[in-house]
Amino acid sequence: MTKVFSDGAVNPLSVAPMMDHTDRHFRYFLRQLTRHTLLYTEMITAQAILHGDRPKLLDFSPEEKPVALQLGGDNPQLLAECARIGQDWGYDEINLNVGCPSDRVQSGNFGACLMAQPELVAQCVAAMQRAVAIPVTVKHRIGIDDQDSYEDLVKFVTVVAQAGCQRFTVHARKAWLQGLSPKENRTIPPLRYQDVYQLKKDCPELAIEINGGITQMEQINAHLHHVDAVMVGRAAYENPYLFATVDRDVYQKTDLIPSRAEIIERMLPYVEERLRHGDRLNQISRHLLSLFNGQPRAKFWRRTLSDSRLLASAGPELLEKALKAQQSQDILQPV
Ligand SMILES: Cc1cc2nc3c(=O)[nH]c(=O)nc-3n(C[C@H](O)[C@H](O)[C@H](O)COP(=O)(O)O)c2cc1C
């Protein structure tokens, strides 16, 4: 198996980069569920890193590691500079977004439309890999528009691998660059897992990670028979407790599985600290709303944490109140 990380192993599980979802607070929360899963940032454009508020965009808690920084861009020199900044900031991996089909991203000539230019992606990867010692990886689609044959996929991966990329995350559906919204591009084009399995067979020296529509532990285990790693996106957000058992079931660690209540307890000091740094409670609590999904009285949890009046004035104790409401069915009186 390809050696990707400095400790010599391919991390078999990751949580996908998701704009407006996988910020530092969500990653810290997930880290209370799993110590080992690789976590991705939201996509951050090279322009934002070069010209924006870097600490705001890049700061993270050391507890979040291992964490990978996903970049958006198409200029090798600028991406190389951002990769170096990301490495110096403490990230464990730099990932290039070649999968996003949004109009905004296309107008900047990056994201999924770069699949039509494997040589340019290769130049970006080569420049980034020259700039850093940590792995540079690529997340992409099976194909785009009419350029969606298995041969096109292999050509893309082969050209980019020659530039130094050893880990590829393949969202197992093509993207239509015109006519479908990003959301539709995550549901309408059919999943083609077999193409990703075949890619691993044809490129055994590369680490191949599969992504798209994976929501259950059994699916994760089944995919791991065919590829090196699995990336989970929406299910991590909609059902985060799925990750409570992965340290045992995927990483074979013997740590005890935390209860939902224990996870909230673990979040309290973090919330307190972040509020001291000027963050607002709902910037953190919004990511916790799905923790009790599927559990009795989950609505009491969600309702308490969605009350804007409570959120405006409360501190970490609101999480304890919400937990109590979920556990005891007490309907909260306004404070
Ligand atoms: C709200 C949302 C935001 C996303 N943002 C990004 C992003 O910033 N970068 C990226 O490469 N993919 C992004 N994606 C795509 C996911 O990383 C993933 O490839 C896709 O959701 C398929 O995986 P899933 O079926 O497990 O959700 C986003 C998906 C969602 C739902």
The ligand as an ORCA input file, in Angstrom:
! r2SCAN-3c Opt
* xyz 0 1
  C     -22.957     21.580      2.058
  C     -21.850     20.947      1.245
  C     -20.691     21.664      0.995
  C     -19.652     21.087      0.248
  N     -18.470     21.777      0.093
  C     -17.414     21.171     -0.521
  C     -16.129     21.777     -0.546
  O     -15.897     22.856      0.018
  N     -15.124     21.119     -1.191
  C     -15.325     19.908     -1.802
  O     -14.390     19.336     -2.366
  N     -16.526     19.304     -1.760
  C     -17.549     19.890     -1.128
  N     -18.747     19.234     -1.016
  C     -18.869     17.872     -1.562
  C     -18.517     16.857     -0.473
  O     -17.175     17.001     -0.062
  C     -18.741     15.414     -0.987
  O     -17.881     15.176     -2.068
  C     -20.175     15.183     -1.441
  O     -21.112     15.692     -0.500
  C     -20.436     13.672     -1.653
  O     -20.236     12.959     -0.470
  P     -21.482     12.480      0.464
  O     -22.437     11.784     -0.451
  O     -20.854     11.589      1.485
  O     -22.086     13.724      1.023
  C     -19.793     19.787     -0.291
  C     -20.977     19.079     -0.029
  C     -21.988     19.643      0.739
  C     -23.231     18.837      1.033
*
